Amino acid sequence: MTSMPNGIMVAIVGGSGAGKTSVAEFLKEHFGDLCDILSMDDYYRNLQPGVDPRNFNFDSPKAFDFTLFRDHISSVKACRAIDLPIYSMITYRREEGIKKVYEPRPLNIFEGILILHSEDIRELFDFSVYIDAPPDERLIRRIERDTKERGRSLESIISQYRRFVAPSFVSFIEPQKYFCDIVLPDGIANATGLRVIVNAIENMLKD
């Protein structure tokens, strides 16, 4: 791989269903080949055998492999390629024998619910965005996603939301707002806010 200056590292954080992926994909489309996206969802730990996923808090920091996540962020920042793990939301485990090589770009976007939870990881990012969305909208999007993509029942989604998702949002996810460079209400629908973000990143790329 041809050497190049350290890439720009951007974190997009927010609650489940806030619209992080939509904003990340908007930026990727805008910046084209200069940009690529990594999802924190691929850094979930394997669910241990015998554990019922309905009784596991996937929104807790304990659910993630922060050691591997930190190592990979550091590698990307230093322009070193990584073997990205592939996590299945059906089996709740990493796909065995399957990997995706991520080649660092001038602009690297990381999106997820707890990217800025650890101070040592926060320090690796050049720019961070918190996607702010109303609780009812986040729940609706989660219901739409989990019923269509993961085959889950409405009852199980609501039960998990009340038991784990809502409390974890207050305890772990929302506090990250205060570490972010910009708060983007309404996500992809906020055209003015998106222009501010694009301008900021364009200026960083020029520098």
N, C-alpha and C positions, 0 to 999 in steps of 0.2 A: 504494500500500500504506500502510495506517495505521501511523504510527510507534509503536514500543513499545520498552521497555527491552531491552538486549542479552539474547539468549537464553542459556540454560544449554547449555554445550558438553560433551558426554560422549564419551569415546573408549573403545571396546571392542576390545581387542587380544588376539591369541593365534595359535597356529599354525594352518595349514590343517587343517580338520576338528576344531578344538577345540570348536566350538559357539558361535561368536561371533554368527552370524545368529539362532540360536534365542534367545539371551539378549536381543539387540536387539529381536526381535519380541515377546518377553514384555513388555519395558518399553513398547513401543509400544502393546500391547494394554491394559496397565495404565493408562497415562496418556492414551490416546485421542487426541483432536484436539490436545492440547497438544504432541504429539510426532511426529517423523518421523525416518526413517533414511536415511543416505547410506552407500554402500559404496565403499571404496577401490578395489575391483576395477575401477570405471569409470575409474580414473586410470592404468591401464596405458598405456604407450607403444605405438604401432602397431608390430607386428613387421615388420621391414624385409623387402622382397621378396627371395626366395631363401633366407631363413633358415628352417631346419627347426625347428619348435617343440619337437621332441624334444631339440634341442641348445641350447635357450635356458633360462636360469634365471629363471623367473617369480617366484621368491621372493627375488631380489636387489633392493636399493634401486635399481639401475640400470634395473630394469624399469618404474619408475613415473615419472610426470610430477609431481615434487614441487613444481615452480614453480606449475603450475596448481592443484594440490591446496592449497597454502598460500594462494594468492590466494582460492580459493573458501571455505576455512575462515574467512579473515579477513572476507570479505563476509557470510557467514552470521552470524558473530559480531556484525557491525555491523547485522544485520537487513536486508541487501540480498539480493534474489533473485538466483539464479545459473542459468545454462544448463548443466545437468548433462550431461556427456558420457555416451554409451551405448556400452560396450565389449562386443564379441562374443567369447565364449570358443570360438566355432567358427571364425571367420575370423582371430582374434587382432588385430583392428583395431577402431577406433571406427566405429560405424555412420554413414555419410555421410548428411547431410540429416536426421538424427534427433536430437532433443534433448528433454530433459525439464526444465521449469522447476521449480526447487526454491524454495518460499517458506519463509523461516525461521519456526521455531516457538518457543514459549517453551522447549521442550526439543528439542535437536538431537543425534541420536546418530550417530556415525561409527564404522563397524566395518571392520576390516581387519587385515592381518598386520603392517604396518609404519607404522601411524599415528603412533607416538611415536618413530620412528627419529631424526628431526631435532629438535634442541633448540628451534629457533625455532618449530616447529609444536607441540611439547609445551606451550609457554608459552601457547598459545591455548585450551587446554582447562581447564575448571573441575573436572572429575572424570574419573578414568580407572580402568578395570577390566581386569585381565589374566585371561583364561580359561585355566585350567591343566587339561590333559587328558593322560592317559597316551599315549605314542607309538603303542602298538598300536591304541588306540581312534581316534586321529587318522588313522592309515593306513586302518583299516577304513572310516571315514566317507568318506575321500577316494576309496577304491575304489568305494563305493556311489554316490557323487555322480558321479564321472567316467564310470563305465560307463553309468549311467542317463541323465544329462543331457547328456553330451558325446560319447557313443558311442566311448569309448576302450577299448582292450584292456587286460586285466589286466597283461600283460607290459609294456606301455608305461608304465603307472601306476607299477608297482614299480620299473622302471628309472629313471624320473624321480625317484622318491622317494629312491632310494639315491644318485643322482648329484647332485641339486640340493636337494631339499626338506629332507632330514635335516641336511646340512651348513649350509644357510642358517638353519635353525631355531636351531642352536647359535650361529652367528655373529651373526645379525641380529635374530631374533624374540624368543628367550627373554630376552636382556638387557633388553628393554623392561619386563620384570616389575618391575625395581627402580625404575622411574619411576612406577609405578602407585599409585593410592591404595588399591586393594584387589585382592587375588588371590582369584579365585573357582574353587576346585577343583571339577571335575565339572560345571561349567556349569549348564545348566538343571535338572539333577537336584538341585542344592544349594539346597533351599528356604530354609534358614536364611540362607545367604549372599545370596540374592536379596532377602530381606526387609531385610537391612542396606543393600543398594544402593538399594532403593526408598525406605526411610526417609531416607537421605542426600539423594537427589534431591528428595524431597518437601520437606525442610527448605530446600534451596536455592531451590526454586520459591517458597516462602513468603517468603523473604528478598528 
